[in-house]
Amino acid sequence: MAALDEIEPGVRNLLLNCARAQPGDRVLLVGEKGDNPYFNPAICDAVASIARRHDMVPEVVMAAPVADASQFPSVVHDAMLRADRTIFFSRLGDQVRFSLPGDSAKVVMTYTLDLDYLAAPFASADFGVMKQVHDALLALILKAQTYRLTGACGTDLTSDIASDREGAVADFALELFPVMIFPPVICHNMNGTLVIRHFVTSSSTRAYEDSTLVIDHPVLVEVENSRMVGFDGPPDLVARLKAQLERAAALTGGDPYRINSWHTGINPNTYFRDDPYTDLERWGTVAYGSPRYTHMHVAGLDPGDAALHLMDMTISFDDQTVWDKGRFVFLDRPEIQAMMDAPQRALLNSSVRHSIGI
């Protein structure tokens, strides 16, 4: 496990560049307690030590994850009211990423599962630069009228983009660290073929029993107007897949076959070294930042409570290729590289590619 001096660049990036905490600020660090924590509980104390070096006043609150935002712990809520900045090292932050009330600039959800993540370029690549990349990409998306997603697996989907931001993307209610994705693109008139492989998980908005389903044979799905209307695959697997989607949708009462939105990772330094199948939900907590990984929210009211996982996609907006077979080639554009100094260019380009276990 990384030492304090090794994680300090990543923690400074988090505290100063992302959270914009100042000397004297009260910084709340929320960690996980209970069985099977996704985030190492030692992170909060380590970050608190570095926060003190910068004359901040940290407070650590540990709380167990809950089923959904309606059960958000009062001990965390009360601590947030007295804090200048709140930083989650906990699934609790994920559960309120679309719904947190108040000033979102004061709240950060991190995806650094342990101290090694904080010591890696995953966390130390300049947040300000990555945010500029994010904003440039979002501007491209919002100016586009259509997009297309294709993959060697057989997926080929096209869709329109709404002309207004509220209809085009689903903005987050807090800041993400590091920069992982852009706001999910809402599906409007999506049509084509979707190939479901690997597994289905939750969308991390709500926790529920048996939220993962391993897909051991590809299932070809016909998509019409952003809805899954036909399934072709082994009958028993199709039946289990439909049952999984129906069970997820029942949490909100929405359409089990609706494809609500999607996003693809924009952080090429994302990695995962363990076996994903040991805990697929934990894997998804961090792997979704990888440019190799396209994540679809489906089943139920927006954002939906199931997620489909597409790998190594080629994605274009108005015929401008942004991802090429899982490589974030948008990073290689001259105007994007001009945002960076030489050390950042070495970290942020389409040739940087780390394993996420799939």
N, C-alpha and C positions, 0 to 999 in steps of 0.2 A: 504493500500500500504506500502511496506517495507521501512524502514528508511535507511539512508546512511550507518550507522554502520552495519546494517544487510546485505547489499549488498556488503560490502567491500571485504569479502573473494572471492565471485564470480567475482567481478571486477578485483581483483588482479590476479586471475586465468586467466582471459581474457587478461589483459594488459601484464602481466609478462611471464606467461607460454605459452600462445597461440600466441599473437602478438609479444612477445619478445621485447617489447618497453623498452627503457632505459631512465634514467634521461636526460632531455634536448631534447628528441625526440619530433618532431611535430606530434601529433596524431590527425588525422581527424576523426570525429564522424559524420556519415551521418544518419540523421533521416528522418522520413516521415512527410509530411504535406499534407493538403487537406482533403477531405471528407473520412470518414471510414478508418483511418489508421490502419494497422494491428499491428504496433509497437507503444506503448505509446510514444508520443513525449517527455515526461518528462525524458525518459531514458538517452538521450544524455547529458543533463545538469548534471544529477546525476553522470554519469560516468566521465564527465569532472571534477567535483569537486574532485573525488578520484584520477584522473590522476594528478591533481595539487599537491595533497599530496605526490605524488611520483616524484615531480619535472619535470613532463612532461609538454608540451605546447599544450593543446588541442585546437582544432578549431571545432566548430559545424556548419554544413551546413544542412539545411532542404530543401528537394526537394520532389515534388510529384512523385509517381510512374508513369512509362511510359508503353507503349504497349510492347516494346521489346528493345533489346540492341541497335538497330540502332537509337533509340531516347534518348540515354543516355544523361542526362542533362550536358551541357557544364560547368555549375557552379560547379558541382561535379567533372567532369574531371579535370578542372583547379585546384581545391583545392587538388586533389590527386597528382598532379605534384609537389606541394610544400610541401607535407607531407612525413614524414618518415614511417608512418604507417597509414593505412585507415581501419576503422572498420564500417561496415554497420549494422545499426539497421533499415533496410529498405528492401523492396522487390527488390529494384534496385540491390542489391548484388546478389540475387538469379538469376536475369535475365542475369547476366554476369558470372555465376559460371562455365560455360563450355568455355567461349570465351574471358575472360579478357586478354588483351595484357599486356606485361611487367612482372615485378617481382611478382609472385603470393605470395611469402613469405611476402610481405609487406601489403597484403590485407586480411581482415577477414570478413566473413559473419556470423552474429550471428542469433540465433533463440530464444533469450530471449525476449519474446513479451512485458513484462512489468517488473517492479522492483521486483515483487514477484518471477519471474523466476530467476532473478539474485541472490536472497536471498536463493534459494532452492538448494539442492544437484544436481539438473539438471545442474547448472552452477558451483557449488563449488567443485564437484568431480574432483580430480586432472587431469588436462588436459594432463600432461606428461604421467601418467599411462594409461589413456584412449587411447592416441596415440600409446603407446606400444601394447595395446590390438588390436587396429586397424591394426597395421603393422603385427602382428602375424597372424591375420585372413586373411589379404590380401596375405601373403606368402602362407598360406594353399590353398587359392583359386587359386593362380597362379600356384601352383604345381599340382592341380587336373586336371583330364581329362574330367570328367562329373559331373553333379549335378542333383538332383531331388527335386521337390517341391510338397508336398502333403498336403491336408487339409481335415478336416471333412466335408467341404462344397462340396467335390467331385472333387476338383482340383487335377490333377496328371500330372505333366509335367516333362519331362527329356530333357536334352540339353548337348551339348558338350561345352568345353572351348577351345578357341584358344591357341596355344602353345606360342604365343608372347604376351607381356603385352599390346601393342597397340591394338591388336585384341581381347584381353580378357576383358579389362575393359576400362571405359571412365573416365580418370582422371579429377579432378576438376582444375579450373584455379585460385583458391584461397583457403584459409584455412577456415574450418568450426568450429564454436564454439557454444556450446560444440561439442565434437566428437559425431556425430549422426549416420553416416553410413560409409560404405566403398565405393570406386568408383563403379558406376553401372556396373554390369556384362553384357556384350554384349551377346545377344542371338544368338547362332550358332546351327542351326538344332534343334530347340526346337520343340517337338512333345508331343501330349497328349490332355488332357481335361482341359480346363480353365473354371471355374465357376465365372461369373461376378455378384457381389452382391453390395448392399449398394448404390453406386453412382460412377459416372465418373467425374473427374475434369480435369483441365489443368495440365500440368507438371511444371508450374511456370516459364517456359522459356519465354513465351509470354502471355500477358493478352488479352482476347477477350470477347465479350459479350456472356452471357449465356454459360459460360464455364463449368457449372455443370449440370449433369443429374442424377436425383434420379432413382435408379433401385429398383422398389418395388416388383420384382419377380426375382428369379435367372434365368440367361441366361447361358445355357451350350454352350460352344464354342469348336469346334474341331480345334486343332492347328497342322499345318503341316509346317515343315521347317520355324519356327518362324513367321508364318502367320496365321491369323484367317480365316478359310476357310468354316466353317459351324456354324450356329447359331440356337439354339433350345430354344424357349421360346414363351411367348405370342406375336403374330404377330405384334401388334401395338407397343409393347415395343422393339422388335427386330428392327423394322423399325426406331424408334426414336434413338436407340443406333447406328445403322449404319449411320444414318444422322449426329449424333454427331461426330462420328469418321471421316466421310468424310469432315465435316466442319473444324475439327481441322487439318486434313492433307492438306487441301487446303491452309493453311497459308504458307506452304513450297513447296507444289506440290508433296509431297511424297505419298507413299502407305498408304491408310487409315487403312488397316488391318495388318500392320506390327507391330510385337512386337520387339522393339529395344533393350531394356535393362531392368534391374530390380535391386532393392536393398532392403534390410531389415534393420530395425533399430538395433543399437547396444548400445543404451544408455538406460539402464533400469530405469533411473530416469526421463524419459520423462513423462509428464502428460498434460492433458487438462481438465479443470474443467467446461467450458461452454458447451452449447448445440452445437455440431458440425454442426447441420443443420441450425443454425442461419447464418453461413457463412462457407461453406465447404472449400473454398480456404484458409481462415485464419486457420481453423483447420489443414489442410494439411501442412501448413507452419511449424508447430512444431511437429505434431503427427507422422510424418514420422521417427522420431528418435526412436520410441518405437519398441522393439523387437517383439511386437505383429503384427506389420504392415509391410507388403510386398507391395512395390510400383512398378508398371510396367509402363514404358514409351512406349507409342504406338502412332500410327497414324501420319505419316509424316516422313520427314527426321530426322535422329538422332539428338537430343534424342526423338523427337516426341512431339506433343502438346496436348496429352490427357494422363491421368493417370488412371490406374485401381488399385483397392485397395483390397488386400487379407489379411485376418485376421487369426492369430494364426496358422501359417503354420509350418510344419516340413520340414526342409531343410537339405540335406546332400550333401557333396562333396566327390566323390569316396567312398561312403558308410560310411563316418564319419559324424555323426549327429552334426550339429552346432546350429540349433534351433529345439526345441522340443515343438510343439503345442504353439508356440509363446514365449517360454522361451529361452533366449540366453544361452544355456548350455555350450557353448564354454568358458564362464567366469569361470566355475567351474573346468576346467582342472587344475591339480596341477601346471603346469608350468606357467599358467596365474595367478593363485592366488599368486604364488611366486613373481610376479612383484609388489605386493601391501603390504602396512602395514595394520595393523588391522582395522583402521578407513576406509580405502579405500575398504577393503574386505567386510565390512558391507554395503557399498554402491553399490558395483559392483559384483553381483552374480545373478544367475538365479532366486532366490526366490524374488528378488526385482521386484515389479510389481505394476504399478500405472495406474489408469483409464485414458483412452484417449477418453472416451465418447461413444465408440462403443462396 
